[in-house]
Amino acid sequence: MRKGSVILFYIMVFYMFMSFSWWTILLLEKNKEAFFEEKKYIELKNSLDISLTAKKVNLQSFQQLEKRYLAQRRMILSEALVMMILLMAGTFQLYRTFKKEIDLNRRQKNFLLSITHELKSPLSSTKLSLQTLLKRNKLDETNYFKLVNNSLNDVERLKILVDNLLLSARIEDHTYQPVFELCNISDIADEIFSKSKMVYALRKKIEFTIQPNLLVSGDTLALQTIVINLIDNAIKYTAADANIYCNLYEDVNDVVITVADDGFGIPETEKQKIFSKFYRVGNEDTRTTTGTGLGLYMVKELLKLLKGKVEVKNNSPKGTVFEISLPKAQLS
């Protein structure tokens, strides 16, 4: 949304309010003038008629005239009030639409900046690792496997990013429909949490507790995406050597997954916004954490399709807790 269009919108709104106010005042003045003209005519007629009967008739005419004047005045004011309220409501709705459009454009700009970095970083890292392997024929086994492992992690990071982009596009177009089947959420969570703990062992302290053999009716791809994005979000938004605690357990009617961290936390004003597409706290030019703003958006949208829900809470003494609830599978 261009700045010029917004300014033009405000000018048009101001002009409509001023014009409507002016026409309302003009109608009231015209109604008042007509009343006084007719009043003068009745008073003149009353002064000329000397009979008592004529004077009574003129008095009744004056009372009717006054009632009609007050009724017309109320009608003008009430209609003006209704029209003003409608105009204000329409203006407010248009303002909200403009604001959403501006926010979306800003988030899309941030997304393009972040996706460039997200793609460039693992590609550059993988290229450097492969070039090192080519140039140095005699690497000790530790460094060799370290470079290979780094490359595999970068490739996995790219795969997750591309999968998220494709899945997000399908969700947006309503072309993605989950294939419901009996899924062992315990195995899915254990695999993802274990892999994250191994990959980030030198930078984060990831601990998890999983209740075994918990079943839900869902889509394996959707469940994997939800869990991956939750743990990935916790890893990104915590400092080095931060603690991340993951739990999976059975509630009365649900299976619950919690991912808690002792990181930076999320302000109350941002807690609902973080689930919007492309939304990330801060500006892309100054933000230090990586990301595209798609992870939590997909978590929320996928949970809607799976009839689950997500809540974000404050951790104690600091940090954030994301809590996922999924209906337990009904076994016949």
Buried (B, 14 or more C-beta within 10 A) or exposed (E): BEEEEBEEBEEEBEEEBEEBEEEBEEBBEEBEEBBEEBBEEBEEBBEEEEEEEEBEBBEEBBEEBEEBBEEBBEEBEEEBEEEBEEBEEEBEEEBEEBEEEBBBEBBEEBBEBBBEEBBEBBEEBBEBBEEBBEEEEEBEEEEBEEBEEBBEBBEEBBEBBEBBBEBBEEBEEEEBEBEBEEBBBBEBBBEBBEBBBEBBEEEBBBEBEBBEEBBBBBBBBBBBBBBBBBBBBBBBBBEEEBBBBBBBBBEEEBBBBBBBBBBBBBEEEBBEBBBBBBBBBEEBEEBEBBBBBBBBBBBBBBBEBBBBBBEBBEBEEEBBBBBBBBBBBEEE
